[in-house]
């Protein structure tokens, strides 16, 4: 599905959480597809419902892993 979206759509934003194994699998799959297929038409975005200490304490690592991080107000 990820491959199909990346190859067939003009631009895709993958909005994901980080609260379980499924979220980690999806993030990993999207990152792999971006490396293998193309990365100029998609973005991997980690969406947080509120600011978390996990992000605050490791912002540099998360900013390298995800294309962007969005924190809802």
Protein Blocks (a to p, Z undefined) as FASTA:
>chain_A
ZZmmmmmpmbdcdddddfbfklmmmmmmmmmmmmmmomklcccddddfbdcfklmmmmmm
mmmmpmbdcddZZ
